[in-house]
């Protein structure tokens, strides 16, 4: 082989490498852009769902229609990158798409909980994305961790409004009734405590990459549940002393116990 032929061969090899790198960067940018849009739309759905006032009931039509429009756009965004995350690329770009998937899971799991008062399953989540989009168990769990924060916000709003304290005398009773929680209020408190127990029972090997974010997620989840418990206890223990329009004070730090 002459020197010119050798040089031509090396040029051809490096041109192939260059093309592959260009394709990789273009693909990565498309995935990142789609992920940002999916994340933003999912957050808007979550904000809209915080306007709901009851659980285990259909979502109000106006909110449901707005959210479905955004979900249709999210579906198109997922479909636009299916070919980019096919095969081995599903793992290669997992960090670029994983955050958007977790935010999407948070949004649809919140919607699912408000409508059914149950947690969406991993299998149900996979049916909500195109077949070419991989939903890992890690992304599913992390999405549910984030769900507890939205449930906390929803619960605090419920606990600070609409609980008519049964402390006034009635015609049928000479004694005031003790403060109580409505079925919606009591239900979400119980559900959050059950989720905390399940999450705290997770056992993740130290070498597992999920452990990197798990500790922080657990702390935030515990704090959210403690805030709801404190608000509920404030109603039940001292509800008769609360003035009209009272809202729970959640500004104080929370002591979180681990078991």
Steps between C-alpha positions, in 0.01 A plus 500: 500500500643836400516795741223679315274193525581471870415866557174460309403201714562690824305798369208271423510349850506838673225633277287208615577583863419866436167413343409270786584769755299760307204263493540434872502870589204576274307207646586604856385858437168380358443283806591780740267746326212251503571422866482867597167542322358182656611615844345845456167358378491244781552776757210696352278193537605468863424866569158459343425191709569697818174683426305178557314491831417133555649155454353176367283698259527595131722796419290813428436516122679829437818386676481157338467652152793739552720220630404262221607758243841517666518121525437475125793736442717296738414185305613669177825606666568146618426366151738753348797341679403131487751433222769689695466280809453168322703193593818562694437874481221459754774461761750730334269799537325396818636796696372742236144358493470362855412832666216564255363150550503546877317833471249339265446216749448753778231673293307192390531332842356813665212498252450126561500545877248784494264297284536159668681557834747229397857502372561447132703186430817469296310297241236772471768765452657307211167503317497882516817543291587380147633146478852619420535704821655303786358562847741356753393391846738763638322779312165363619607502866657845475183635339295367792740659747429835332128422511506519881595867477195577287279292731635703792408830333157368412446365854607823671253695287228251590586517869497879501166534324165334509527335841194630677594433863230308678538711813174694498192396689229349288130469564536124536798504736570696817873439473735627230640234271879452487693628197527248220647452155290461190531169309722671240727648768525180701551287190797691366668506843467122526622450143807717551594313816463170318724626218761611750504152656545338157776738396690460826493123448697532174839331508743618233856358466774756563653449158169566326494836320149574629645539851656828391163679497304274731607645835396852405169375359429312825571809711271719290226236507521461877484876544190520281318231697597660832355834386168338418492309829572818695222687320254214566598478866451875531140462388421193710673603822432873506239544232246663733745785561557578133344821371307505174733500200790348693776335298767267643842649573754282322795736530660330800766236434387141512677234702505194275538160658624202304412145589 
